[in-house]
Amino acid sequence: MSTTADHTTSDQSVVAPGPARSDADRFMRRMLRLPVGTTSTAAEARSAFQKSLVFTTCRCLLMYIVLPFVLPAVGIARGVGPVVGIAIGLLAVVSIIYSIRRFWRADHSKRWHYTIFGTAIIAFLVWATIADTIRLFE
């Protein structure tokens, strides 16, 4: 019995090649710990982006308008600003990382743009969390 080069057996499977990715794309996917072959839709990526912006916006409104001006004028919430800022800031960081992962899972055309934007916001939130922690222990 002879076999030819183009003969395949039933236990061999044909795997469709994935999209061609640059070294930088492969590095980011490894860094974000994305499973191979798992994808998301562009709509899911946009939804995650919108949610992360809502958390960041709420944090800014609370920290820079409500807590320093509105609540002290009413006579409440003195000294709770740093605690609330740290909690909301951490929630915003988690949300941004989640949305960055969604952009990458979806192979969204703007994934690099959002990664840079999200990283800049995370850097600001880390700075704000450090400032809030310092204020908390003063």
Secondary structure, 3 states (H helix, E strand, C coil): CCCCCCCCCCCCCCCCCCCCCCHHHHHHHHHCCCCCCCCCCHHHHHHHHHHHHHHHHHHHHHHHHHHHHHHHHHCCCCCCHHHHHHHHHHHHHHHHHHHHHHHHHCCCCCHHHHHHHHHHHHHHHHHHHHHHHHHHCC
